[in-house]
């Protein structure tokens, strides 16, 4: 499935829209404006919350928790590395994703068990942060999309 993740520019909080390849709105993401740490809700096209992102504060490296149906489902963490960033999407069981690539250029890959399952690339020359996200079938689209949002938040803060 191909998605376009677009950050809304004129907003009090972190806000995104996610469209499919037919330009249909699939998800909206709304952050809480005045909170301690990042807190964002992901809603499907019907307006139902499908996931919640919460930044874990007081962590040595950026760390976020991903909730589904009010239950902790996964954690996204930046790994310590000397020269390049690396992220892990830690899900229950042996199904973790490693995320690696050029975060400076906003081009990176999600891998599971050594196999590429999703790719993210930033659209250049756009007014707001806009990403193309290509996810193979039978993967957890919501978790991958949420992780792409988290990486955008972390990289924006690092650049500022």
Helices and strands as residue ranges (DSSP letters): E 2-7, E 15-20, E 25-31, E 39-44, E 49-55, E 63-68, E 71-79, E 86-91, E 97-102, E 107-112, E 115-122, E 130-135, H 141-159
